[in-house]
């Protein structure tokens, strides 16, 4: 089940486009629970993007992977494995 951050962001973009292109005259009503789940997915993707941006800025400012890992509640190695390629690409 692990999905990459990019997968989550792509899915959120797809959902956001669906919301933007929504035409109520040609829509089927969906259950409230489904709507709330869709919104939660978009919120999660935005949070993930904010976290990525913050990690990139933290590394640029000289924070160690040890400190970043501690703030994320994980090890330095796990933080670097998850965000290191994004930081290097920036």
TAPEQUI-V844041 format. One record per backbone hydrogen bond with DSSP energy under -0.5 kcal/mol. NH is the residue of the N-H (numbers start at 1). CO is the residue of the C=O. If there is no record, write none. Layout:
# TAPEQUI-V844041
nh: [NH | NH]
co: [CO | CO]
This chain:
# TAPEQUI-V844041
nh: [8 | 9 | 10 | 11 | 12 | 13 | 14 | 15 | 16 | 17 | 18 | 19 | 20 | 21 | 22 | 24 | 26 | 27 | 35 | 36 | 37 | 38 | 39 | 40 | 41 | 42 | 43 | 44 | 45 | 46 | 47 | 48 | 49 | 50 | 51 | 52 | 53 | 54 | 55 | 56 | 57 | 58 | 59 | 60 | 61 | 62 | 63 | 68 | 69 | 70 | 71 | 72 | 73 | 73 | 74 | 79 | 80 | 81 | 82 | 83 | 84 | 87 | 88 | 89 | 90 | 90]
co: [4 | 5 | 6 | 7 | 8 | 9 | 10 | 11 | 12 | 13 | 14 | 15 | 16 | 17 | 19 | 22 | 23 | 24 | 31 | 32 | 33 | 34 | 35 | 36 | 37 | 38 | 39 | 40 | 41 | 42 | 43 | 44 | 45 | 46 | 47 | 48 | 49 | 50 | 51 | 52 | 53 | 54 | 55 | 56 | 57 | 59 | 58 | 64 | 65 | 66 | 67 | 68 | 69 | 70 | 69 | 75 | 76 | 77 | 78 | 79 | 80 | 83 | 84 | 85 | 86 | 87]
